[in-house]
Amino acid sequence: MKTPALAKRCWQLCILGLACLLALPVQAERIRELASFSGVRDNQLVGYGLVVGLDNTGDQTTQAPFTSQSLTNMLSQLGVTVPAGTNLQLRNVAAVMVTADLPPFSRPGQRLDVVVSSIANARSLRGGTLLMTPMKGADGDTYAIAQGNMLVGGAGAEAGGSSVQINQQATGRIPNGGLVEKEVALNLGGNGGMLELQLDDADFGTVQRMVTAINNEFGRSVAYGRNGRVIALDGPVDDNDRVNFMARVENVNVTPTEAPARVVLNARTGSVVMNSAVTLREAAVAHGNLSIMIDTQFGVSQPNPFGEGETAVVPDADIDIEQQEAYLQVVEGADLNEVVNALNALGATPQDLMTILEALRASGSLRAELEII
């Protein structure tokens, strides 16, 4: 078991190691890692369906009536009539939502991986089979059909009122379980061969470098910067020439401009991450903790043998306040290694460091943006 001092030291070494990695010089990257062509994107699909064949781990239809209603509607489409008012008590059926991503340029007949998730109170989908489920896009049209046997990574067991479970059993995958039925229309270069290249992160400096690198690659002006994220490209009209043009553009090497100074704080986990552009102007910081401890002990008040009083429990509270000693300490750093060393010298925990960084930013000493996630 790690002591608090050892845990703090390990955290400091991790921060220092991360600082060394982030301090590496910016290297050239291919354009395909920094940007993508407009329209070349995945499309999300979703559908509602039924999983059957469960081993008594499906929905309790009394609490999830839409499961039995869906089953009744499906049976009626298959020519089976369920008498009105029939209470279907089935534990081998579960209502599920099916999701998938439709890659760009997908054509009818191609296969997709689908994710199946229970939406009611099914305990497990292990061993189940998804029945034919239409999957629709944002426009309401059906683009794929999903069906197949479930692959569930979790496991569980119950006996004598006790249970144990490993991972999630109410969600599973069907590899190649989706079949594309309709393609998404995509007109690349339909406007006289004009294409758009969109940067993942908006940056005017990187756009300027990309435009220069692309024009140097082709030996003429084919790229024009529209704003801090979009680059217009004058591509060929012929489909085959346009594909070759786009492949050539994606493989052009560009050195992006250095990212702005930023510190990311994760309020839930206490993680603190900063990039190499972070600097600290000289500042004095005092760090200390105030702890209040309340200890309550209960005593018994016993009356005299012949008295008329009653036995009573009397609480006795002991309150103690302790404050850790703290001294002003100068912190300053011109590069990331110096910043990390200066902050480590304070001896603060990650949660305390978040408060200190916010105070340094408010005072103007921390030269970086603070982003809390």
C-alpha positions in Angstrom: 0.0 0.0 0.0 1.5 3.4 -1.0 2.0 6.0 1.6 0.8 9.6 0.8 4.4 10.8 0.4 5.2 8.0 -2.0 2.0 8.5 -4.0 2.8 12.3 -4.2 6.4 11.5 -5.4 5.1 9.1 -8.1 2.7 11.8 -9.3 5.5 14.3 -9.5 7.6 12.0 -11.5 4.8 11.3 -13.9 4.2 15.1 -14.4 8.0 15.6 -15.0 8.0 12.7 -17.5 5.0 14.2 -19.3 6.8 17.6 -19.4 9.8 16.0 -21.1 7.5 14.5 -23.8 5.6 17.7 -24.3 8.8 19.8 -24.6 9.9 18.0 -27.7 10.1 20.2 -30.8 7.1 20.3 -33.2 7.7 17.9 -36.2 6.3 17.9 -39.7 3.1 15.9 -40.1 1.2 14.7 -43.2 -1.9 16.8 -44.0 -4.1 13.7 -43.5 -3.3 13.8 -39.8 -4.2 17.5 -39.5 -7.2 17.9 -41.8 -9.8 16.1 -43.8 -11.8 16.8 -47.0 -15.3 18.2 -46.6 -18.0 15.6 -46.9 -15.7 12.6 -46.3 -17.1 11.6 -42.9 -18.9 8.9 -41.1 -22.7 8.9 -40.6 -24.4 7.6 -37.5 -27.2 5.1 -37.7 -29.6 3.9 -35.0 -32.4 1.3 -34.9 -34.8 -0.3 -32.5 -35.0 -4.1 -32.4 -35.5 -7.3 -30.4 -33.0 -9.8 -29.1 -34.3 -13.4 -28.6 -33.0 -16.6 -27.3 -31.8 -15.3 -23.9 -31.5 -17.8 -21.0 -34.2 -16.3 -18.8 -32.3 -13.0 -18.6 -34.5 -10.9 -20.8 -36.9 -8.1 -20.0 -39.6 -8.4 -17.3 -42.6 -7.5 -19.5 -44.7 -6.4 -16.6 -42.2 -3.5 -16.1 -41.3 -3.1 -19.8 -44.7 -3.4 -21.7 -43.2 -2.1 -24.9 -41.2 -5.3 -25.3 -44.3 -7.5 -25.5 -46.0 -4.9 -27.7 -43.0 -5.0 -30.1 -43.1 -8.8 -30.1 -46.8 -8.8 -30.8 -46.4 -6.4 -33.7 -43.6 -8.4 -35.2 -45.6 -11.7 -34.9 -48.5 -10.1 -36.6 -46.3 -9.2 -39.6 -45.2 -12.8 -39.8 -48.9 -14.0 -39.9 -49.2 -15.0 -36.2 -52.1 -13.4 -34.3 -51.8 -13.0 -30.6 -55.3 -12.8 -28.9 -56.1 -9.4 -27.5 -55.4 -9.0 -23.8 -52.8 -11.8 -23.7 -50.2 -11.2 -21.1 -46.9 -12.4 -22.6 -44.6 -13.4 -19.7 -41.4 -13.9 -21.7 -38.0 -13.8 -20.1 -36.0 -14.7 -23.2 -36.7 -11.5 -25.2 -35.1 -8.0 -24.7 -35.8 -4.7 -26.4 -32.6 -3.1 -27.6 -31.2 -0.1 -29.4 -28.7 -0.8 -32.3 -26.1 1.7 -33.3 -23.4 1.8 -36.0 -21.2 4.2 -38.0 -21.7 4.2 -41.7 -18.2 4.9 -43.3 -17.9 7.3 -46.2 -18.2 5.8 -49.7 -20.1 2.7 -48.4 -22.0 0.8 -51.0 -25.0 -1.6 -50.8 -23.9 -5.0 -49.8 -21.0 -3.9 -47.5 -20.8 -5.1 -43.9 -20.8 -3.0 -40.7 -20.0 -3.7 -37.1 -23.0 -2.9 -34.9 -23.4 -2.3 -31.1 -26.5 -3.6 -29.3 -27.6 -2.1 -26.0 -30.5 -3.1 -23.8 -33.0 -0.3 -23.0 -35.2 -2.1 -20.4 -34.3 -4.3 -17.5 -32.7 -7.3 -19.2 -29.9 -8.7 -16.9 -27.8 -10.1 -19.8 -27.8 -10.3 -23.6 -25.3 -13.2 -23.6 -26.3 -15.9 -26.1 -29.0 -13.8 -27.7 -29.8 -13.3 -31.4 -30.7 -9.9 -32.8 -33.7 -10.1 -35.2 -33.7 -8.1 -38.4 -33.5 -4.4 -37.4 -33.7 -1.4 -39.8 -31.1 1.2 -39.1 -31.9 4.8 -39.9 -30.0 8.0 -40.4 -30.7 11.5 -39.2 -33.0 12.0 -42.2 -35.2 9.0 -41.3 -34.2 6.9 -44.2 -33.1 3.3 -43.8 -29.4 2.8 -44.7 -28.6 -0.6 -43.2 -30.2 -3.8 -41.8 -28.7 -5.4 -38.7 -29.1 -9.0 -37.6 -27.0 -11.7 -36.0 -25.7 -13.5 -32.9 -24.5 -11.4 -30.0 -20.9 -11.2 -28.7 -21.0 -10.1 -25.1 -17.7 -9.6 -23.2 -19.1 -9.7 -19.7 -19.9 -12.6 -17.5 -21.8 -13.2 -14.3 -23.2 -15.9 -11.9 -25.9 -16.1 -9.2 -26.4 -18.6 -6.4 -28.1 -18.5 -3.1 -29.0 -14.9 -3.3 -25.4 -13.8 -4.1 -24.1 -12.7 -7.4 -20.9 -11.7 -9.1 -20.4 -9.9 -12.4 -17.5 -9.0 -14.6 -17.8 -6.1 -17.1 -21.1 -5.1 -18.7 -23.6 -7.8 -19.9 -26.4 -5.5 -21.1 -24.3 -4.4 -24.2 -22.8 -6.5 -26.9 -21.4 -6.3 -30.5 -22.2 -8.1 -33.7 -19.1 -8.1 -36.0 -20.2 -7.6 -39.6 -23.8 -7.7 -38.3 -25.0 -4.8 -40.4 -25.6 -4.9 -44.1 -25.6 -1.6 -46.1 -28.8 -1.1 -48.1 -28.4 2.5 -49.3 -25.4 4.7 -49.9 -25.0 8.3 -48.8 -24.8 10.7 -51.7 -21.4 12.4 -51.8 -20.5 14.9 -54.6 -16.8 15.6 -54.3 -15.6 18.3 -56.7 -19.0 18.7 -58.2 -18.6 22.4 -58.3 -16.1 22.6 -61.2 -13.6 20.4 -59.3 -13.5 22.7 -56.2 -12.7 20.9 -53.0 -12.6 22.0 -49.4 -10.0 20.9 -46.8 -11.0 21.4 -43.2 -8.5 21.5 -40.4 -9.2 19.5 -37.2 -8.2 22.6 -35.1 -8.6 26.1 -36.4 -5.3 27.9 -36.7 -4.5 30.7 -39.2 -0.7 30.0 -39.1 -1.2 26.3 -39.9 -3.6 27.2 -42.8 -1.0 29.6 -44.2 1.7 26.9 -44.0 -0.6 24.3 -45.6 -1.4 26.6 -48.5 2.3 27.3 -49.2 3.2 23.6 -48.9 0.4 22.5 -51.3 1.2 25.1 -53.9 4.9 24.2 -53.7 4.0 20.5 -54.2 2.1 21.2 -57.4 4.2 24.1 -58.6 1.2 26.4 -59.1 -1.6 28.0 -57.1 -4.2 25.3 -56.4 -4.8 26.1 -52.7 -6.4 29.2 -51.2 -7.1 29.9 -47.5 -10.7 30.9 -46.8 -10.4 31.3 -43.0 -8.6 29.8 -40.0 -10.0 26.3 -40.7 -11.0 25.9 -44.4 -8.7 25.7 -47.4 -10.2 25.7 -50.9 -8.6 23.5 -53.5 -8.8 23.8 -57.3 -8.9 20.1 -58.2 -9.4 18.2 -61.5 -12.9 17.5 -62.9 -12.1 13.9 -63.9 -12.8 11.4 -61.1 -9.6 9.5 -61.4 -7.4 12.6 -61.6 -9.3 14.0 -58.6 -8.5 10.9 -56.5 -4.9 11.1 -57.4 -4.9 14.9 -56.6 -6.5 14.3 -53.2 -4.0 11.5 -52.3 -1.1 13.7 -53.2 -2.5 16.5 -51.1 -3.0 14.2 -48.1 0.7 13.2 -48.2 2.1 16.7 -48.2 4.2 17.3 -45.1 3.5 20.4 -43.0 4.9 21.6 -39.7 2.0 23.0 -37.8 2.4 26.1 -35.6 2.9 25.6 -31.9 -0.4 25.2 -30.0 -1.3 28.1 -27.6 -0.3 27.7 -24.0 -3.0 25.6 -22.3 -3.5 23.8 -19.0 -6.2 21.2 -18.9 -7.7 20.3 -15.4 -9.9 17.3 -14.9 -12.0 18.1 -11.9 -13.3 14.5 -11.5 -9.9 12.7 -11.5 -7.6 15.5 -10.4 -5.4 15.1 -13.6 -3.4 18.1 -14.7 -1.9 18.3 -18.2 -0.1 21.2 -19.7 1.7 21.7 -23.0 5.2 23.0 -23.7 4.1 26.6 -24.3 3.1 27.2 -20.6 5.3 29.7 -18.7 5.2 31.2 -15.3 6.0 34.7 -14.4 7.6 35.3 -11.0 5.0 34.9 -8.2 5.0 34.1 -4.4 2.7 31.3 -3.3 1.9 30.0 0.2 0.2 26.6 0.4 -1.3 25.0 3.5 -4.2 22.9 4.6 -6.7 23.5 7.3 -8.2 20.4 8.9 -11.1 20.2 11.4 -11.5 16.9 13.3 -14.6 16.2 15.3 -14.6 13.2 17.6 -17.8 12.3 19.4 -17.9 9.8 22.2 -21.1 8.6 23.9 -21.3 8.1 27.7 -24.1 6.7 29.8 -25.7 8.8 32.6 -26.9 6.4 35.3 -29.4 7.7 38.0 -29.1 6.8 41.7 -30.4 3.4 42.7 -33.5 4.8 44.4 -33.8 7.9 42.3 -36.6 8.6 39.9 -34.4 9.5 37.0 -33.9 7.5 33.8 -30.8 6.2 32.1 -29.7 8.5 29.3 -26.9 8.5 26.6 -24.9 11.7 26.8 -22.7 12.7 23.7 -19.3 14.2 24.4 -17.9 16.0 21.3 -14.2 16.9 21.0 -13.3 19.4 18.3 -9.7 20.0 17.2 -8.5 22.3 14.4 -5.0 21.8 12.9 -3.4 24.0 10.2 -0.4 22.8 8.2 2.5 25.3 8.2 2.9 27.2 4.9 5.5 29.6 3.8 5.7 32.0 0.9 7.7 30.4 -1.9 8.7 32.0 -5.2 7.7 30.1 -8.3 8.8 31.0 -11.9 9.5 29.1 -15.1 10.3 30.0 -18.7 9.8 26.5 -20.1 7.7 23.5 -19.2 10.5 21.7 -17.2 11.0 24.8 -15.0 7.2 25.2 -14.5 6.8 21.6 -13.4 9.8 21.8 -11.0 8.5 25.1 -9.5 5.0 23.6 -8.9 6.5 20.4 -7.5 8.5 22.4 -5.0 5.2 23.5 -3.5 4.5 19.9 -2.4 0.8 20.1 -3.4 -1.5 17.2 -4.3 -3.1 17.3 -7.7 -6.4 18.7 -6.2 -4.4 21.4 -4.4 -2.4 22.1 -7.6 -5.7 22.8 -9.5 -6.6 25.6 -7.0 -3.0 27.0 -7.1 -3.0 27.1 -10.9 -6.4 28.9 -11.0 -5.0 31.5 -8.5 -1.8 31.9 -10.6 -3.9 32.5 -13.7 -6.1 35.0 -11.9 -3.0 36.9 -10.7 -1.5 37.0 -14.2 1.5 34.9 -13.4 0.4 31.8 -15.3 0.7 32.5 -19.0 -1.8 29.9 -20.3 -5.4 29.2 -20.9 -7.1 27.1 -18.2 -9.6 24.5 -19.5 -11.6 22.5 -16.9 -13.2 19.3 -18.1 
